[in-house]
Amino acid sequence: MFNNQENEKYNDNYANRYLTSGDMDFDSFLDDGYGKVYNNCAVDGYCSVDPIIYSLMEVLLYELKQITYYYIKMQELGYENKKIKDNIINYLSLILVGYEFNRKEFETLLNNLNKEKESVKDTYILLCEKKNLDCQILKSGIKFKHFDLMSIVNQGEKQVIQRNKILKTSAKNLYEIILNLIKSASIRLVELKCYTEDYLPEEDAILRLFNNLNFSAASEEKLVRKINEFALINYKIHMKLHRFKEEYYGNIMLNDVQIGVSEGKSILVSGQNLKDLENLLEAVKDTDINVYTHNGLIVAHAYPKFKNYKNLKGHFQMSLDSVQFDFASFKGPVLIIRNFQYMLDKLYRGRLFTTNIIAGKGMTRIENKDFKPLIDAANESKGFEHRYKITTVKVGYDEEYVMQKADEIIEKIKNKKIKHLIIVGLLNHSPVQSEYFNKLEENLSEDYFVVSTMIPSKKENILYFESFFNSSLIYKILSHLKESVNFDAFPVSVYITTCNQHTISHIFNLKYLGVKNIYLPVCTSSVITPNMIEFLKERFGFKQTGTDTGQDIL
């Protein structure tokens, strides 16, 4: 429940960037008690992970590495199986899912994966025998003869201990970076495959990189080279997904989005997969149920096709810092679609549904696009009795205008009117960073130029795009600049403003684009550990925002 002081703090941290005015009565909005939720989660909704689930996840990774090894071996012998490849990518995308899995479903998944691995292994052995070749069989450290939960958990723990014994700290960090890049790329590929059935060479690149994790003897130099090489693949996946979505939903446009709710029964949708959102909107189009996006899914409002859905009423978000609070505040069921990134350790009155291939504990899984259980839950919920408008925010961008401004920057660089280009954005805004960037604005030299999605300024050397959650905007600007500006000779700095599970992927994308000065934000240890931050700085030259802007860049 917000009091006046808390309300002012909310407006300072959230509204100053996106909200210009509001008429919302928070006490009446939360009068049914949904807002009275407290938890021990870190900022951005990341919470502690169940150690049993952590160990089972280790087993999942172990089995995936083995099945990948045998699949690549069979590829070398001319064998292809699209279904197996799809399954590996789908399973890899699960590793970044933040909620606590349903243990029974997870057990079933592990059993099925083990059977699939044994089948692929047997097929490989048969192929070798037919071709009169010596089979190269991996020794398996996990036994599934009699599946017992605690036995599998103990084996998962032993794998972690064994890996920690074999690998040096730096090698462990490199393996962790590789795994993070693979998981992030797999999530995007799963979404990309919603729009095409064509062969995607990036899938094979992911499998080849993942297969490197089967071998602990790889040198650190080789691992670093593999990471840098994969940055190109990762960037291609990111941009290919952006292109496919624009072809399917229409080119991104600048659009006003209402933050708030309308009267009536409602469903909240959180995650990143636009196809899942579209499927829901198709399912409710003949009903009076209102649908609202949440968090990064706000980008849906930038695509023209979603304007055709009358049920899509706007965006609901009470806080930038707590997914838990948002879900608890919503007076209807919540659909967690694929690519959801945040940890959930509390469930809300059985109101959570998911389109993921495995549900969270206490969630209801939507299968085969059958949204009836979700629609029934929405109709049975209290819904909103009145319309509450917080404000209107802008999402998307006018690409013609963006490129025009980028051309102006290029001319200024060529005429030596700009000494240093700074880009602030890429991910959504974090209130924690506000004071830091306020100082940057105050101390900015006249020959420095800032392109920002979070510093609304009237200074002539600050170009502000009022655009929410658009990494594609920053990538378009950088790609366009790179065509005319030598990033090796001209200093370009990029500040990532929020830390999430795709941040490591983004910093290597930027590195591939040639950006030399890449600043990480302050991260919670459950997202990127302090040890990993230091390693990224020391080994790859990334930086991190400090407390004194002058020391960092000016």
C-alpha positions, 0 to 999 in steps of 0.5 A: 500500500502506498502512502504519500511519501512512497507515492512521491518516491514512486513518481520520482523514480518511475514517473520522472522518466515516463510519467508526466502526470497521474490521477490514480488513487493507489489506496482505492486501487489496492483496496482488496488487499492485493497490494499487501505483499512482502517478499525477500526478493532482490530488486527486479524480482530475482529471488533465491533458487530452490537448491533441489531445482538447481541440482536438477537443472545441473542434471538437465544441462549435463544430459543436454551436453551429452545429447548435443555431443552425439548429435554433432557426431552424427551430423559429421556422418551426414545424419540430420534430425530437425526434431532433436535439434529443436528439442535441444534448443527448447530445453536450453531456453528453459535455463533462463526461466526464473520461476520455480519449476513443478518438480513432477513435470521436471522429473518427467522432462529429465526422464524423457531427455535421458531416453532421447539421449540414449536413443541418439547414442544408440543411433550414433553407434549403429552409424559407426558400425555401418561405416566401420568407424570407431565410436567415440563414446562419452562417459556418463557420470549420471545414472538413470537406471532407477529414477529417484529424485534424491538420487538424481539431485545428489548426482547433480550436486556431485557434478557441480563439485567435480567441475569446481575441482577440475576447472580453474576460476577463470575457466569456470567464468569462461564456461559460465559466459558461454552458457549464458550466451547460449541460453540467451541465444536459444531464447531468441531462436525459440521466438524466431522459429515462431515466424519461419520454418526455414533452416537457421544456421545459427542453431548449429552454431549454438550446438557447436559452442555448447558442445565445447562445454563437454571438454574441460581440457580446452585452453582459456585462449580457445574459450575466449576465441569461441566467445568472441566468434559467437558474438557475431552469431548472437548479434545475427540472431538478435537482428534476424528476430527483429527483422522477422517480427517487423515483417510479420507485425509491421515496422516499429512505429512511435506510439503512445501507450496508456499505463493503467487499467480500464473497467472490466475483467482482465488478463495480464501478460508478461514475458517476451514472446509476441506470438504467444501474446498474439495467440491469446488476443486471438482467443479472447477477441470475441469476449469482453476480457481486457488484456494488458502487457507487462514489463518488456512486453510493452514493445508489442504496442510499437507494432502496427498489427497489435492495434487491430486487437480491441482487447489489448487495452494498454500496459500495467506496471505499478513498479519498475523494481518488483514483478512480485508487487505487479502480479499481486496488484493485478485483479485478474489472472496472469499469463507468463509467456515464453522468455519470462526472465524474472524469479518468482518464489511466491504464487498468487492465489492460483492465478498464474498460467504459462505457455512455457513447455514446463510450468512453474510450481502451482501454475497452470500450463496452456497447451495447444493454444487452448486458453480456456482455463485462463479465460475462465479464470479471468471471468471468475476474477473480480476484475477492475471496477473503475478505470485507473489511468496513471499516465501515457508513455511512448514506445517504439521509434520513428526510424526515418527520424532516428536515421536523420539524427544519426546522419547529423551526428556523423557530420558533426563527428567528421567536422570534429565538433564531437570529441566523444559519443556517449550512448545511454540506454539499450535496456529499460531504465533503472531508477538506481542509475538516475543520480549517476546520469543526472551528474553526467548531464550536469558535467557534460563537456560541449564537445561530448555528445549523448544519445539517450533513451533515459535523459530527457534534456534540453541541452543541444549536445544531448539527443533524447529519444523518448522510447521505452524498452527498445534495444533495437533502436540503439543497435540501429543507431550504432550500425548506421554510425559504424558505416561512416565512423571508425570506432577504432579511432573515434571514442564511443561509449555505451552505458547499459542501464539495467542488468538482467539475464540478457546483459552479458549477451548485449555487452558482447553484441556491442563488442562485436559492433566495435564499441570500446567503452562498454559500461555495465550497471550495478547488478544484483548478485543473483543476476551477475555475481560480483566475481563475474563482473570483475572477470568481465572487466579484467579479461574483456575490458568491460567497465562498470558505472561508479559513483563519480561520473567524472572518473568514469568518462568525462 
